């Protein structure tokens, strides 16, 4: 395998071709919206299969697939918040729950935008140290512990109707952790929402709704970066295949996550993340994963 850099941007996905990117699109779509870290899987799956690392540009651009899945699955919530907040604004009803949630969504986006821009040179660089498998392994284990603590000690009673601007901001601060590969955006925000006392399905809804602007901005920013380096037609077509496949798999991932949280708990994800982190660290220590 060789590293592929185009004007400092990691574009390894181009060399993988349609079939491999389609397969990784399935993996990306499923893991992007489950609290198990898509970045971890985008580093590990190609490494295990002996494929080129698709690169951070691929992972970031795939955010648009997640965006499409979240909007389509939670369309009624998205429409209700948009229409309700605009109507409340027209009435100057600033205590309205839809308006509060809309303000919360905006505020929750600010921390990750500021930190993301500050670290963009490191996050998207070729051979970024943050994409090291050991870093991802430790991040998986730490987040498994935090998610477990939120399951054990949280009340799991609050609903989305009770969300406050402060709650949204706290979840937004937690979302910053997603910039570290292995943490997972959905994992960090779900953990924070559960820790604040929200019921499991409500915590997932809050996590996804608050993440919409961040997901959209990350995906669009990466498309702009790829445009600036004059990515060729073949590269765009490979990326398009990944986006289509990932959006479909992401939709079903949301459906599965909501069923698990409604009927069980987040413990299956705690166990999976913990085991994944241990396997990664063992792989690095033994030289199996590099």
Secondary structure, 3 states (H helix, E strand, C coil): CCCCEECCEECHHHHHHHHHHHHHHHHHHHHHHCCCCHHHHHHHHHHHHCCCCCCHHHHHHCHHHHHHHHHHHCHHHHHHHHHHHHHHHHHCCCCCHHHHHHHHHHHHHHHHHHHHHHHHHHHCECCCHHHCHHHHHHHHHHHHHHHHHHHHHCCCCECHHHCCHHHHHHHHHHHHHHHCCCCCHHHHHHHHHHHCCECHHHHHHHHHHHHHHHHHHHHHHHHHHHHHCCCCHHHHHHHHHHHHHHHHHHHHHHHHHHHHHHHCCCHHHHHHHHHHHHHHHHHHHHCCCC
